[in-house]
């Protein structure tokens, strides 16, 4: 049995796919509060992109069976 978190926030950029009414409605159905940074907030975007790049790398490394990054 999984626990539902008390609250969740989904942060996204200003792209049209993220500003759609359908996504807003889906977030509401799931109990997720959407959050959008202001246009041109480069520091926030850089921080978020760095975080997600690290997570993506770890996910790929784990799927490939590596427990540590491979240095070339």
PDB file of N, H, CA, C and O in Angstrom:
ATOM      1  N   UNK A   1       0.841  -1.169   0.000  1.00  0.00           N
ATOM      2  CA  UNK A   1       0.000   0.000   0.000  1.00  0.00           C
ATOM      3  C   UNK A   1       0.894   1.243   0.000  1.00  0.00           C
ATOM      4  O   UNK A   1       1.798   1.365   0.827  1.00  0.00           O
ATOM      5  N   UNK A   2       0.639   2.142  -0.915  1.00  0.00           N
ATOM      6  H   UNK A   2      -0.095   2.043  -1.586  1.00  0.00           H
ATOM      7  CA  UNK A   2       1.424   3.368  -0.977  1.00  0.00           C
ATOM      8  C   UNK A   2       0.684   4.507  -0.306  1.00  0.00           C
ATOM      9  O   UNK A   2      -0.546   4.572  -0.314  1.00  0.00           O
ATOM     10  N   UNK A   3       1.460   5.392   0.270  1.00  0.00           N
ATOM     11  H   UNK A   3       2.459   5.338   0.277  1.00  0.00           H
ATOM     12  CA  UNK A   3       0.861   6.560   0.914  1.00  0.00           C
ATOM     13  C   UNK A   3       0.784   7.703  -0.076  1.00  0.00           C
ATOM     14  O   UNK A   3       1.698   7.916  -0.872  1.00  0.00           O
ATOM     15  N   UNK A   4      -0.294   8.423  -0.021  1.00  0.00           N
ATOM     16  H   UNK A   4      -1.037   8.250   0.626  1.00  0.00           H
ATOM     17  CA  UNK A   4      -0.434   9.612  -0.840  1.00  0.00           C
ATOM     18  C   UNK A   4       0.233  10.765  -0.103  1.00  0.00           C
ATOM     19  O   UNK A   4      -0.056  10.992   1.072  1.00  0.00           O
ATOM     20  N   UNK A   5       1.123  11.500  -0.772  1.00  0.00           N
ATOM     21  H   UNK A   5       1.359  11.316  -1.726  1.00  0.00           H
ATOM     22  CA  UNK A   5       1.763  12.625  -0.096  1.00  0.00           C
ATOM     23  C   UNK A   5       0.741  13.686   0.294  1.00  0.00           C
ATOM     24  O   UNK A   5      -0.311  13.814  -0.333  1.00  0.00           O
ATOM     25  N   UNK A   6       1.064  14.438   1.330  1.00  0.00           N
ATOM     26  H   UNK A   6       1.919  14.334   1.839  1.00  0.00           H
ATOM     27  CA  UNK A   6       0.151  15.480   1.803  1.00  0.00           C
ATOM     28  C   UNK A   6      -0.145  16.483   0.699  1.00  0.00           C
ATOM     29  O   UNK A   6      -1.288  16.913   0.542  1.00  0.00           O
ATOM     30  N   UNK A   7       0.862  16.857  -0.057  1.00  0.00           N
ATOM     31  H   UNK A   7       1.791  16.508   0.071  1.00  0.00           H
ATOM     32  CA  UNK A   7       0.653  17.762  -1.177  1.00  0.00           C
ATOM     33  C   UNK A   7       1.800  17.600  -2.160  1.00  0.00           C
ATOM     34  O   UNK A   7       2.882  17.133  -1.806  1.00  0.00           O
ATOM     35  N   UNK A   8       1.548  17.987  -3.380  1.00  0.00           N
ATOM     36  H   UNK A   8       0.668  18.366  -3.668  1.00  0.00           H
ATOM     37  CA  UNK A   8       2.581  17.913  -4.407  1.00  0.00           C
ATOM     38  C   UNK A   8       2.528  19.179  -5.240  1.00  0.00           C
ATOM     39  O   UNK A   8       1.464  19.767  -5.438  1.00  0.00           O
ATOM     40  N   UNK A   9       3.679  19.586  -5.721  1.00  0.00           N
ATOM     41  H   UNK A   9       4.543  19.109  -5.560  1.00  0.00           H
ATOM     42  CA  UNK A   9       3.774  20.758  -6.582  1.00  0.00           C
ATOM     43  C   UNK A   9       4.492  20.330  -7.853  1.00  0.00           C
ATOM     44  O   UNK A   9       5.555  19.712  -7.798  1.00  0.00           O
ATOM     45  N   UNK A  10       3.907  20.660  -8.988  1.00  0.00           N
ATOM     46  H   UNK A  10       3.043  21.161  -9.032  1.00  0.00           H
ATOM     47  CA  UNK A  10       4.551  20.378 -10.272  1.00  0.00           C
ATOM     48  C   UNK A  10       4.984  21.711 -10.858  1.00  0.00           C
ATOM     49  O   UNK A  10       4.148  22.565 -11.156  1.00  0.00           O
ATOM     50  N   UNK A  11       6.294  21.891 -11.024  1.00  0.00           N
ATOM     51  H   UNK A  11       6.973  21.197 -10.782  1.00  0.00           H
ATOM     52  CA  UNK A  11       6.815  23.147 -11.570  1.00  0.00           C
ATOM     53  C   UNK A  11       7.122  22.953 -13.052  1.00  0.00           C
ATOM     54  O   UNK A  11       7.718  21.954 -13.452  1.00  0.00           O
ATOM     55  N   UNK A  12       6.708  23.913 -13.844  1.00  0.00           N
ATOM     56  H   UNK A  12       6.223  24.725 -13.519  1.00  0.00           H
ATOM     57  CA  UNK A  12       6.972  23.819 -15.274  1.00  0.00           C
ATOM     58  C   UNK A  12       7.169  25.190 -15.880  1.00  0.00           C
ATOM     59  O   UNK A  12       6.928  26.216 -15.244  1.00  0.00           O
ATOM     60  N   UNK A  13       7.619  25.184 -17.143  1.00  0.00           N
ATOM     61  H   UNK A  13       7.815  24.350 -17.660  1.00  0.00           H
ATOM     62  CA  UNK A  13       7.949  26.447 -17.803  1.00  0.00           C
ATOM     63  C   UNK A  13       6.741  27.035 -18.524  1.00  0.00           C
ATOM     64  O   UNK A  13       5.607  26.632 -18.266  1.00  0.00           O
ATOM     65  N   UNK A  14       6.975  27.969 -19.410  1.00  0.00           N
ATOM     66  H   UNK A  14       7.896  28.297 -19.620  1.00  0.00           H
ATOM     67  CA  UNK A  14       5.907  28.699 -20.080  1.00  0.00           C
ATOM     68  C   UNK A  14       5.487  28.076 -21.411  1.00  0.00           C
ATOM     69  O   UNK A  14       4.710  28.690 -22.144  1.00  0.00           O
ATOM     70  N   UNK A  15       5.969  26.889 -21.747  1.00  0.00           N
ATOM     71  H   UNK A  15       6.600  26.390 -21.153  1.00  0.00           H
ATOM     72  CA  UNK A  15       5.621  26.262 -23.021  1.00  0.00           C
ATOM     73  C   UNK A  15       4.125  26.013 -23.146  1.00  0.00           C
ATOM     74  O   UNK A  15       3.432  25.829 -22.145  1.00  0.00           O
ATOM     75  N   UNK A  16       3.626  26.008 -24.389  1.00  0.00           N
ATOM     76  H   UNK A  16       4.189  26.157 -25.202  1.00  0.00           H
ATOM     77  CA  UNK A  16       2.180  25.874 -24.607  1.00  0.00           C
ATOM     78  C   UNK A  16       1.632  24.553 -24.083  1.00  0.00           C
ATOM     79  O   UNK A  16       0.487  24.495 -23.636  1.00  0.00           O
ATOM     80  N   UNK A  17       2.435  23.490 -24.130  1.00  0.00           N
ATOM     81  H   UNK A  17       3.366  23.538 -24.492  1.00  0.00           H
ATOM     82  CA  UNK A  17       1.957  22.213 -23.606  1.00  0.00           C
ATOM     83  C   UNK A  17       1.770  22.263 -22.096  1.00  0.00           C
ATOM     84  O   UNK A  17       0.984  21.491 -21.547  1.00  0.00           O
ATOM     85  N   UNK A  18       2.481  23.163 -21.415  1.00  0.00           N
ATOM     86  H   UNK A  18       3.120  23.790 -21.861  1.00  0.00           H
ATOM     87  CA  UNK A  18       2.355  23.274 -19.965  1.00  0.00           C
ATOM     88  C   UNK A  18       1.316  24.299 -19.538  1.00  0.00           C
ATOM     89  O   UNK A  18       0.911  24.313 -18.376  1.00  0.00           O
ATOM     90  N   UNK A  19       0.881  25.146 -20.444  1.00  0.00           N
ATOM     91  H   UNK A  19       1.211  25.134 -21.388  1.00  0.00           H
ATOM     92  CA  UNK A  19      -0.120  26.150 -20.085  1.00  0.00           C
ATOM     93  C   UNK A  19      -1.512  25.730 -20.539  1.00  0.00           C
ATOM     94  O   UNK A  19      -2.451  26.522 -20.460  1.00  0.00           O
ATOM     95  N   UNK A  20      -1.657  24.503 -21.010  1.00  0.00           N
ATOM     96  H   UNK A  20      -0.894  23.859 -21.074  1.00  0.00           H
ATOM     97  CA  UNK A  20      -2.946  24.044 -21.518  1.00  0.00           C
ATOM     98  C   UNK A  20      -3.952  23.846 -20.393  1.00  0.00           C
ATOM     99  O   UNK A  20      -3.593  23.528 -19.259  1.00  0.00           O
ATOM    100  N   UNK A  21      -5.204  24.040 -20.733  1.00  0.00           N
ATOM    101  H   UNK A  21      -5.496  24.298 -21.654  1.00  0.00           H
ATOM    102  CA  UNK A  21      -6.290  23.832 -19.773  1.00  0.00           C
ATOM    103  C   UNK A  21      -6.348  22.361 -19.368  1.00  0.00           C
ATOM    104  O   UNK A  21      -6.617  22.041 -18.211  1.00  0.00           O
ATOM    105  N   UNK A  22      -6.092  21.462 -20.335  1.00  0.00           N
ATOM    106  H   UNK A  22      -5.874  21.723 -21.276  1.00  0.00           H
ATOM    107  CA  UNK A  22      -6.150  20.026 -20.051  1.00  0.00           C
ATOM    108  C   UNK A  22      -5.147  19.633 -18.965  1.00  0.00           C
ATOM    109  O   UNK A  22      -5.480  18.860 -18.067  1.00  0.00           O
ATOM    110  N   UNK A  23      -3.923  20.158 -19.041  1.00  0.00           N
ATOM    111  H   UNK A  23      -3.652  20.786 -19.771  1.00  0.00           H
ATOM    112  CA  UNK A  23      -2.929  19.830 -18.015  1.00  0.00           C
ATOM    113  C   UNK A  23      -3.349  20.401 -16.666  1.00  0.00           C
ATOM    114  O   UNK A  23      -3.203  19.742 -15.637  1.00  0.00           O
ATOM    115  N   UNK A  24      -3.866  21.615 -16.670  1.00  0.00           N
ATOM    116  H   UNK A  24      -3.985  22.150 -17.507  1.00  0.00           H
ATOM    117  CA  UNK A  24      -4.345  22.214 -15.422  1.00  0.00           C
ATOM    118  C   UNK A  24      -5.441  21.386 -14.784  1.00  0.00           C
ATOM    119  O   UNK A  24      -5.454  21.187 -13.569  1.00  0.00           O
ATOM    120  N   UNK A  25      -6.369  20.900 -15.611  1.00  0.00           N
ATOM    121  H   UNK A  25      -6.359  21.062 -16.598  1.00  0.00           H
ATOM    122  CA  UNK A  25      -7.451  20.055 -15.095  1.00  0.00           C
ATOM    123  C   UNK A  25      -6.918  18.733 -14.557  1.00  0.00           C
ATOM    124  O   UNK A  25      -7.382  18.249 -13.525  1.00  0.00           O
ATOM    125  N   UNK A  26      -5.948  18.150 -15.252  1.00  0.00           N
ATOM    126  H   UNK A  26      -5.571  18.544 -16.091  1.00  0.00           H
ATOM    127  CA  UNK A  26      -5.372  16.871 -14.804  1.00  0.00           C
ATOM    128  C   UNK A  26      -4.636  17.050 -13.485  1.00  0.00           C
ATOM    129  O   UNK A  26      -4.732  16.197 -12.603  1.00  0.00           O
ATOM    130  N   UNK A  27      -3.907  18.139 -13.340  1.00  0.00           N
ATOM    131  H   UNK A  27      -3.829  18.832 -14.057  1.00  0.00           H
ATOM    132  CA  UNK A  27      -3.233  18.420 -12.071  1.00  0.00           C
ATOM    133  C   UNK A  27      -4.260  18.513 -10.948  1.00  0.00           C
ATOM    134  O   UNK A  27      -4.055  17.976  -9.859  1.00  0.00           O
ATOM    135  N   UNK A  28      -5.352  19.192 -11.221  1.00  0.00           N
ATOM    136  H   UNK A  28      -5.518  19.629 -12.105  1.00  0.00           H
ATOM    137  CA  UNK A  28      -6.400  19.347 -10.210  1.00  0.00           C
ATOM    138  C   UNK A  28      -6.985  17.985  -9.826  1.00  0.00           C
ATOM    139  O   UNK A  28      -7.214  17.720  -8.646  1.00  0.00           O
ATOM    140  N   UNK A  29      -7.226  17.121 -10.819  1.00  0.00           N
ATOM    141  H   UNK A  29      -7.040  17.336 -11.778  1.00  0.00           H
ATOM    142  CA  UNK A  29      -7.760  15.776 -10.552  1.00  0.00           C
ATOM    143  C   UNK A  29      -6.833  14.982  -9.637  1.00  0.00           C
ATOM    144  O   UNK A  29      -7.292  14.244  -8.765  1.00  0.00           O
ATOM    145  N   UNK A  30      -5.530  15.137  -9.839  1.00  0.00           N
ATOM    146  H   UNK A  30      -5.157  15.736 -10.547  1.00  0.00           H
ATOM    147  CA  UNK A  30      -4.545  14.377  -9.074  1.00  0.00           C
ATOM    148  C   UNK A  30      -4.166  15.040  -7.759  1.00  0.00           C
ATOM    149  O   UNK A  30      -3.405  14.479  -6.971  1.00  0.00           O
ATOM    150  N   UNK A  31      -4.695  16.231  -7.524  1.00  0.00           N
ATOM    151  H   UNK A  31      -5.313  16.687  -8.165  1.00  0.00           H
ATOM    152  CA  UNK A  31      -4.371  16.936  -6.293  1.00  0.00           C
ATOM    153  C   UNK A  31      -2.989  17.563  -6.317  1.00  0.00           C
ATOM    154  O   UNK A  31      -2.372  17.763  -5.271  1.00  0.00           O
ATOM    155  N   UNK A  32      -2.504  17.872  -7.513  1.00  0.00           N
ATOM    156  H   UNK A  32      -3.005  17.709  -8.363  1.00  0.00           H
ATOM    157  CA  UNK A  32      -1.186  18.477  -7.678  1.00  0.00           C
ATOM    158  C   UNK A  32      -1.370  19.963  -7.942  1.00  0.00           C
ATOM    159  O   UNK A  32      -2.192  20.361  -8.768  1.00  0.00           O
ATOM    160  N   UNK A  33      -0.597  20.778  -7.233  1.00  0.00           N
ATOM    161  H   UNK A  33       0.071  20.454  -6.563  1.00  0.00           H
ATOM    162  CA  UNK A  33      -0.693  22.225  -7.419  1.00  0.00           C
ATOM    163  C   UNK A  33       0.332  22.648  -8.467  1.00  0.00           C
ATOM    164  O   UNK A  33       1.534  22.497  -8.246  1.00  0.00           O
ATOM    165  N   UNK A  34      -0.123  23.174  -9.602  1.00  0.00           N
ATOM    166  H   UNK A  34      -1.099  23.296  -9.781  1.00  0.00           H
ATOM    167  CA  UNK A  34       0.837  23.616 -10.614  1.00  0.00           C
ATOM    168  C   UNK A  34       1.536  24.903 -10.191  1.00  0.00           C
ATOM    169  O   UNK A  34       0.947  25.745  -9.514  1.00  0.00           O
ATOM    170  N   UNK A  35       2.775  25.045 -10.588  1.00  0.00           N
ATOM    171  H   UNK A  35       3.254  24.361 -11.138  1.00  0.00           H
ATOM    172  CA  UNK A  35       3.548  26.241 -10.278  1.00  0.00           C
ATOM    173  C   UNK A  35       4.390  26.588 -11.494  1.00  0.00           C
ATOM    174  O   UNK A  35       5.041  25.716 -12.068  1.00  0.00           O
ATOM    175  N   UNK A  36       4.383  27.842 -11.885  1.00  0.00           N
ATOM    176  H   UNK A  36       3.854  28.551 -11.418  1.00  0.00           H
ATOM    177  CA  UNK A  36       5.098  28.257 -13.078  1.00  0.00           C
ATOM    178  C   UNK A  36       5.975  29.459 -12.748  1.00  0.00           C
ATOM    179  O   UNK A  36       5.530  30.420 -12.121  1.00  0.00           O
ATOM    180  N   UNK A  37       7.218  29.385 -13.180  1.00  0.00           N
ATOM    181  H   UNK A  37       7.580  28.605 -13.689  1.00  0.00           H
ATOM    182  CA  UNK A  37       8.115  30.526 -12.957  1.00  0.00           C
ATOM    183  C   UNK A  37       7.781  31.629 -13.951  1.00  0.00           C
ATOM    184  O   UNK A  37       7.088  31.400 -14.942  1.00  0.00           O
ATOM    185  N   UNK A  38       8.272  32.798 -13.678  1.00  0.00           N
ATOM    186  H   UNK A  38       8.835  32.984 -12.873  1.00  0.00           H
ATOM    187  CA  UNK A  38       8.030  33.911 -14.589  1.00  0.00           C
ATOM    188  C   UNK A  38       8.847  33.733 -15.863  1.00  0.00           C
ATOM    189  O   UNK A  38       9.868  33.046 -15.867  1.00  0.00           O
ATOM    190  N   UNK A  39       8.396  34.350 -16.925  1.00  0.00           N
ATOM    191  H   UNK A  39       7.567  34.909 -16.922  1.00  0.00           H
ATOM    192  CA  UNK A  39       9.097  34.262 -18.203  1.00  0.00           C
ATOM    193  C   UNK A  39      10.493  34.857 -18.045  1.00  0.00           C
ATOM    194  O   UNK A  39      10.657  35.943 -17.490  1.00  0.00           O
ATOM    195  N   UNK A  40      11.487  34.140 -18.535  1.00  0.00           N
ATOM    196  H   UNK A  40      11.354  33.257 -18.986  1.00  0.00           H
ATOM    197  CA  UNK A  40      12.851  34.645 -18.502  1.00  0.00           C
ATOM    198  C   UNK A  40      13.573  34.486 -17.179  1.00  0.00           C
ATOM    199  O   UNK A  40      14.603  35.123 -16.957  1.00  0.00           O
ATOM    200  N   UNK A  41      13.050  33.646 -16.295  1.00  0.00           N
ATOM    201  H   UNK A  41      12.214  33.129 -16.476  1.00  0.00           H
ATOM    202  CA  UNK A  41      13.701  33.418 -15.001  1.00  0.00           C
ATOM    203  C   UNK A  41      14.832  32.408 -15.206  1.00  0.00           C
ATOM    204  O   UNK A  41      14.693  31.231 -14.871  1.00  0.00           O
ATOM    205  N   UNK A  42      15.938  32.876 -15.754  1.00  0.00           N
ATOM    206  H   UNK A  42      16.051  33.832 -16.026  1.00  0.00           H
ATOM    207  CA  UNK A  42      17.017  31.978 -16.169  1.00  0.00           C
ATOM    208  C   UNK A  42      17.688  31.251 -15.020  1.00  0.00           C
ATOM    209  O   UNK A  42      18.119  30.110 -15.190  1.00  0.00           O
ATOM    210  N   UNK A  43      17.790  31.872 -13.864  1.00  0.00           N
ATOM    211  H   UNK A  43      17.441  32.798 -13.727  1.00  0.00           H
ATOM    212  CA  UNK A  43      18.456  31.206 -12.740  1.00  0.00           C
ATOM    213  C   UNK A  43      17.652  30.003 -12.270  1.00  0.00           C
ATOM    214  O   UNK A  43      18.218  28.948 -11.984  1.00  0.00           O
ATOM    215  N   UNK A  44      16.341  30.156 -12.190  1.00  0.00           N
ATOM    216  H   UNK A  44      15.881  31.013 -12.423  1.00  0.00           H
ATOM    217  CA  UNK A  44      15.497  29.035 -11.785  1.00  0.00           C
ATOM    218  C   UNK A  44      15.575  27.934 -12.833  1.00  0.00           C
ATOM    219  O   UNK A  44      15.719  26.761 -12.485  1.00  0.00           O
ATOM    220  N   UNK A  45      15.484  28.292 -14.107  1.00  0.00           N
ATOM    221  H   UNK A  45      15.367  29.245 -14.389  1.00  0.00           H
ATOM    222  CA  UNK A  45      15.523  27.291 -15.169  1.00  0.00           C
ATOM    223  C   UNK A  45      16.839  26.526 -15.157  1.00  0.00           C
ATOM    224  O   UNK A  45      16.842  25.305 -15.317  1.00  0.00           O
ATOM    225  N   UNK A  46      17.946  27.216 -14.972  1.00  0.00           N
ATOM    226  H   UNK A  46      17.943  28.208 -14.842  1.00  0.00           H
ATOM    227  CA  UNK A  46      19.250  26.550 -14.943  1.00  0.00           C
ATOM    228  C   UNK A  46      19.336  25.579 -13.779  1.00  0.00           C
ATOM    229  O   UNK A  46      19.850  24.470 -13.928  1.00  0.00           O
ATOM    230  N   UNK A  47      18.840  25.987 -12.629  1.00  0.00           N
ATOM    231  H   UNK A  47      18.423  26.888 -12.508  1.00  0.00           H
ATOM    232  CA  UNK A  47      18.867  25.122 -11.457  1.00  0.00           C
ATOM    233  C   UNK A  47      18.004  23.878 -11.692  1.00  0.00           C
ATOM    234  O   UNK A  47      18.424  22.760 -11.391  1.00  0.00           O
ATOM    235  N   UNK A  48      16.810  24.077 -12.225  1.00  0.00           N
ATOM    236  H   UNK A  48      16.469  24.985 -12.469  1.00  0.00           H
ATOM    237  CA  UNK A  48      15.909  22.954 -12.475  1.00  0.00           C
ATOM    238  C   UNK A  48      16.490  22.019 -13.529  1.00  0.00           C
ATOM    239  O   UNK A  48      16.431  20.800 -13.370  1.00  0.00           O
ATOM    240  N   UNK A  49      17.049  22.569 -14.600  1.00  0.00           N
ATOM    241  H   UNK A  49      17.096  23.560 -14.730  1.00  0.00           H
ATOM    242  CA  UNK A  49      17.626  21.730 -15.645  1.00  0.00           C
ATOM    243  C   UNK A  49      18.812  20.928 -15.125  1.00  0.00           C
ATOM    244  O   UNK A  49      18.991  19.771 -15.505  1.00  0.00           O
ATOM    245  N   UNK A  50      19.610  21.520 -14.274  1.00  0.00           N
ATOM    246  H   UNK A  50      19.465  22.460 -13.965  1.00  0.00           H
ATOM    247  CA  UNK A  50      20.742  20.809 -13.683  1.00  0.00           C
ATOM    248  C   UNK A  50      20.264  19.646 -12.820  1.00  0.00           C
ATOM    249  O   UNK A  50      20.812  18.546 -12.888  1.00  0.00           O
ATOM    250  N   UNK A  51      19.248  19.896 -12.015  1.00  0.00           N
ATOM    251  H   UNK A  51      18.803  20.790 -11.960  1.00  0.00           H
ATOM    252  CA  UNK A  51      18.689  18.847 -11.162  1.00  0.00           C
ATOM    253  C   UNK A  51      18.153  17.697 -12.000  1.00  0.00           C
ATOM    254  O   UNK A  51      18.469  16.537 -11.736  1.00  0.00           O
ATOM    255  N   UNK A  52      17.341  18.010 -13.010  1.00  0.00           N
ATOM    256  H   UNK A  52      17.084  18.953 -13.224  1.00  0.00           H
ATOM    257  CA  UNK A  52      16.738  16.949 -13.799  1.00  0.00           C
ATOM    258  C   UNK A  52      17.758  16.222 -14.664  1.00  0.00           C
ATOM    259  O   UNK A  52      17.580  15.037 -14.948  1.00  0.00           O
ATOM    260  N   UNK A  53      18.817  16.896 -15.089  1.00  0.00           N
ATOM    261  H   UNK A  53      18.961  17.858 -14.859  1.00  0.00           H
ATOM    262  CA  UNK A  53      19.886  16.219 -15.829  1.00  0.00           C
ATOM    263  C   UNK A  53      20.576  15.195 -14.928  1.00  0.00           C
ATOM    264  O   UNK A  53      20.895  14.091 -15.370  1.00  0.00           O
ATOM    265  N   UNK A  54      20.803  15.560 -13.674  1.00  0.00           N
ATOM    266  H   UNK A  54      20.544  16.457 -13.315  1.00  0.00           H
ATOM    267  CA  UNK A  54      21.420  14.627 -12.722  1.00  0.00           C
ATOM    268  C   UNK A  54      20.516  13.432 -12.466  1.00  0.00           C
ATOM    269  O   UNK A  54      20.978  12.292 -12.439  1.00  0.00           O
ATOM    270  N   UNK A  55      19.225  13.693 -12.277  1.00  0.00           N
ATOM    271  H   UNK A  55      18.849  14.619 -12.299  1.00  0.00           H
ATOM    272  CA  UNK A  55      18.279  12.598 -12.042  1.00  0.00           C
ATOM    273  C   UNK A  55      18.200  11.679 -13.250  1.00  0.00           C
ATOM    274  O   UNK A  55      18.180  10.457 -13.105  1.00  0.00           O
ATOM    275  N   UNK A  56      18.155  12.264 -14.442  1.00  0.00           N
ATOM    276  H   UNK A  56      18.172  13.257 -14.560  1.00  0.00           H
ATOM    277  CA  UNK A  56      18.091  11.471 -15.662  1.00  0.00           C
ATOM    278  C   UNK A  56      19.345  10.604 -15.803  1.00  0.00           C
ATOM    279  O   UNK A  56      19.249   9.429 -16.160  1.00  0.00           O
ATOM    280  N   UNK A  57      20.507  11.174 -15.528  1.00  0.00           N
ATOM    281  H   UNK A  57      20.585  12.128 -15.239  1.00  0.00           H
ATOM    282  CA  UNK A  57      21.757  10.421 -15.614  1.00  0.00           C
ATOM    283  C   UNK A  57      21.733   9.239 -14.647  1.00  0.00           C
ATOM    284  O   UNK A  57      22.092   8.122 -15.018  1.00  0.00           O
ATOM    285  N   UNK A  58      21.313   9.487 -13.415  1.00  0.00           N
ATOM    286  H   UNK A  58      21.021  10.394 -13.114  1.00  0.00           H
ATOM    287  CA  UNK A  58      21.258   8.418 -12.412  1.00  0.00           C
ATOM    288  C   UNK A  58      20.284   7.324 -12.832  1.00  0.00           C
ATOM    289  O   UNK A  58      20.563   6.139 -12.644  1.00  0.00           O
ATOM    290  N   UNK A  59      19.153   7.708 -13.396  1.00  0.00           N
ATOM    291  H   UNK A  59      18.927   8.670 -13.549  1.00  0.00           H
ATOM    292  CA  UNK A  59      18.152   6.740 -13.844  1.00  0.00           C
ATOM    293  C   UNK A  59      18.723   5.862 -14.950  1.00  0.00           C
ATOM    294  O   UNK A  59      18.548   4.643 -14.933  1.00  0.00           O
ATOM    295  N   UNK A  60      19.399   6.476 -15.905  1.00  0.00           N
ATOM    296  H   UNK A  60      19.541   7.465 -15.919  1.00  0.00           H
ATOM    297  CA  UNK A  60      19.992   5.722 -17.014  1.00  0.00           C
ATOM    298  C   UNK A  60      21.108   4.817 -16.505  1.00  0.00           C
ATOM    299  O   UNK A  60      21.209   3.664 -16.925  1.00  0.00           O
ATOM    300  N   UNK A  61      21.945   5.326 -15.609  1.00  0.00           N
ATOM    301  H   UNK A  61      21.863   6.262 -15.268  1.00  0.00           H
ATOM    302  CA  UNK A  61      23.036   4.518 -15.060  1.00  0.00           C
ATOM    303  C   UNK A  61      22.483   3.319 -14.300  1.00  0.00           C
ATOM    304  O   UNK A  61      23.016   2.215 -14.413  1.00  0.00           O
ATOM    305  N   UNK A  62      21.431   3.523 -13.533  1.00  0.00           N
ATOM    306  H   UNK A  62      20.998   4.419 -13.441  1.00  0.00           H
ATOM    307  CA  UNK A  62      20.815   2.430 -12.780  1.00  0.00           C
ATOM    308  C   UNK A  62      20.214   1.401 -13.726  1.00  0.00           C
ATOM    309  O   UNK A  62      20.368   0.198 -13.516  1.00  0.00           O
ATOM    310  N   UNK A  63      19.529   1.868 -14.767  1.00  0.00           N
ATOM    311  H   UNK A  63      19.403   2.846 -14.937  1.00  0.00           H
ATOM    312  CA  UNK A  63      18.915   0.955 -15.734  1.00  0.00           C
ATOM    313  C   UNK A  63      19.976   0.151 -16.473  1.00  0.00           C
ATOM    314  O   UNK A  63      19.724  -0.984 -16.875  1.00  0.00           O
ATOM    315  N   UNK A  64      21.157   0.728 -16.656  1.00  0.00           N
ATOM    316  H   UNK A  64      21.362   1.650 -16.330  1.00  0.00           H
ATOM    317  CA  UNK A  64      22.246   0.036 -17.349  1.00  0.00           C
ATOM    318  C   UNK A  64      23.022  -0.885 -16.410  1.00  0.00           C
ATOM    319  O   UNK A  64      23.954  -1.566 -16.838  1.00  0.00           O
ATOM    320  N   UNK A  65      22.641  -0.908 -15.131  1.00  0.00           N
ATOM    321  H   UNK A  65      21.884  -0.355 -14.783  1.00  0.00           H
ATOM    322  CA  UNK A  65      23.287  -1.794 -14.182  1.00  0.00           C
ATOM    323  C   UNK A  65      24.530  -1.231 -13.532  1.00  0.00           C
ATOM    324  O   UNK A  65      25.283  -1.969 -12.895  1.00  0.00           O
ATOM    325  N   UNK A  66      24.759   0.053 -13.679  1.00  0.00           N
ATOM    326  H   UNK A  66      24.147   0.652 -14.196  1.00  0.00           H
ATOM    327  CA  UNK A  66      25.928   0.671 -13.054  1.00  0.00           C
ATOM    328  C   UNK A  66      25.500   1.338 -11.758  1.00  0.00           C
ATOM    329  O   UNK A  66      24.488   2.037 -11.710  1.00  0.00           O
ATOM    330  N   UNK A  67      26.268   1.120 -10.727  1.00  0.00           N
ATOM    331  H   UNK A  67      27.090   0.552 -10.767  1.00  0.00           H
ATOM    332  CA  UNK A  67      25.955   1.757  -9.452  1.00  0.00           C
ATOM    333  C   UNK A  67      26.692   3.078  -9.295  1.00  0.00           C
ATOM    334  O   UNK A  67      26.302   3.918  -8.484  1.00  0.00           O
ATOM    335  N   UNK A  68      27.770   3.267 -10.080  1.00  0.00           N
ATOM    336  H   UNK A  68      28.087   2.584 -10.739  1.00  0.00           H
ATOM    337  CA  UNK A  68      28.540   4.508 -10.029  1.00  0.00           C
ATOM    338  C   UNK A  68      28.715   5.038 -11.444  1.00  0.00           C
ATOM    339  O   UNK A  68      28.695   4.268 -12.404  1.00  0.00           O
ATOM    340  N   UNK A  69      28.883   6.328 -11.576  1.00  0.00           N
ATOM    341  H   UNK A  69      28.899   6.954 -10.796  1.00  0.00           H
ATOM    342  CA  UNK A  69      29.131   6.877 -12.918  1.00  0.00           C
ATOM    343  C   UNK A  69      30.404   6.293 -13.513  1.00  0.00           C
ATOM    344  O   UNK A  69      31.390   6.087 -12.805  1.00  0.00           O
ATOM    345  N   UNK A  70      30.379   6.033 -14.789  1.00  0.00           N
ATOM    346  H   UNK A  70      29.578   6.200 -15.363  1.00  0.00           H
ATOM    347  CA  UNK A  70      31.547   5.513 -15.489  1.00  0.00           C
ATOM    348  C   UNK A  70      32.334   6.699 -16.029  1.00  0.00           C
ATOM    349  O   UNK A  70      31.786   7.537 -16.745  1.00  0.00           O
ATOM    350  N   UNK A  71      33.616   6.771 -15.690  1.00  0.00           N
ATOM    351  H   UNK A  71      34.061   6.090 -15.109  1.00  0.00           H
ATOM    352  CA  UNK A  71      34.464   7.861 -16.166  1.00  0.00           C
ATOM    353  C   UNK A  71      35.206   7.399 -17.400  1.00  0.00           C
ATOM    354  O   UNK A  71      35.792   6.316 -17.414  1.00  0.00           O
ATOM    355  N   UNK A  72      35.183   8.222 -18.439  1.00  0.00           N
ATOM    356  H   UNK A  72      34.708   9.102 -18.428  1.00  0.00           H
ATOM    357  CA  UNK A  72      35.879   7.843 -19.678  1.00  0.00           C
ATOM    358  C   UNK A  72      37.026   8.771 -19.952  1.00  0.00           C
ATOM    359  O   UNK A  72      37.727   8.608 -20.951  1.00  0.00           O
TER     360      UNK A  72
END
